[in-house]
Amino acid sequence: MSTSDTDEKYVLDLCDKALGITSTRQHNFDFPVDGYYDDYKIAITYCEKQNTDIVNYFAKHNIQLIEICFTFFNCDKQNRIIRNKTFDEQVIRRKLTRLS
């Protein structure tokens, strides 16, 4: 699978669309996050099946960490997102509207 076709990129592109700005991809604090929106002080990490650790670094920097997991979407047997932009954008919007 090419990096331009990963579920992580797909989810970050949906977040970009919902927020109206492009995230900094693979942003590094003391560790990397998948996407960071400096204007909103939001860090995004896409949780694939193997991701289980939660990082509590962000609270002391007043940054909200939002985990977007593959389980939020309709997935195939390999836990890859079955892409349906209308449904998937609603998933992202519901997650991001909880910020306000």
Number of C-alpha atoms within 10 A of each C-alpha: 5 5 8 9 9 12 19 21 16 17 23 23 17 20 24 16 14 16 16 9 12 17 21 16 16 14 16 12 10 7 9 13 17 20 25 24 19 12 8 11 13 19 22 23 21 20 18 15 12 6 10 8 7 8 9 9 14 14 10 8 8 10 16 17 19 15 14 21 15 18 13 12 18 14 13 10 7 7 14 16 20 13 14 10 11 8 12 19 17 13 16 21 16 11 15 16 10 7 10 4
